[in-house]
């Protein structure tokens, strides 16, 4: 009995192995064909392996012709059903693959991806989800690229405009000095120094912004009090505020600690305060406040500019943007607020703006120091 079992097992294994090797050879020959053909070959190999093992066992066991015919008929019917199921499944997979291929081709052509309604397999469904996620990321990336390109064009236009006027003035004044047409050269010397200072400040802003966008801004954070930081910033713009008749108020500043680069953060506050002072009418007020939330320190500068159009609020911190009524000084190029956002984000914070009654409020959110 044991010998018969071993013999049956050996013959079945030989028959199945032969059919399997033949199937592997066929699959290699058809590896570039449709998946439906591959599924049909797999089904045929399964039935052939069973039939080969059965025939070998029947030959060894000397079964009757009737019994052999019965076994062969059963295997044949199993083969027919298996091939039919394999072809149906293959057609479904091929259809889903073609739909996914068409959707992917559209992704390459116009950047849009519409996933098929139903994928025949879990793998194709997962691939469809991944392609949809990739399409969304690419769309967001293209939108950011369009926004950056528009900002670059706007920036170049503003800088060209802002440089053309002072350069023309400098050329006219130098020619007048060379021709001796000026009664008091000291007046022109003073104007030339002022224009050179304005252009130097613009170049400095451009350099700072290039460092921020290139990711090479080096910070030297140190623990300090927000009270001292705001006090120094207010002192630095006090003369400008008096010149414009604007009151500076810093009563709402809490002495909370932060860990920031003092020089860079002073530049942030200076840019915000200068913008606020220049856009606030005479006899108006610019208020500076600082408070601590759970894990953040929020610095705010509130002015009396009358507010920013709601459709312009999302673009306030864009490079080169100055809006219909520019919030940057006349000699600026729309860089001040872009620099503010860049420095704040380098400190792992964020900058925000919102309208308030009579003006707007710029906020700087920084991680709190513990």
Beta strands, then each sheet from edge to edge (+ up, - down):
strand 1: 222-225
strand 2: 247-253
strand 3: 257-260
strand 4: 285-292
strand 5: 296-302
strand 6: 350-356
strand 7: 359-367
sheet 1: 1+ 3-
sheet 2: 2+ 4+ 5- 7+ 6-
end
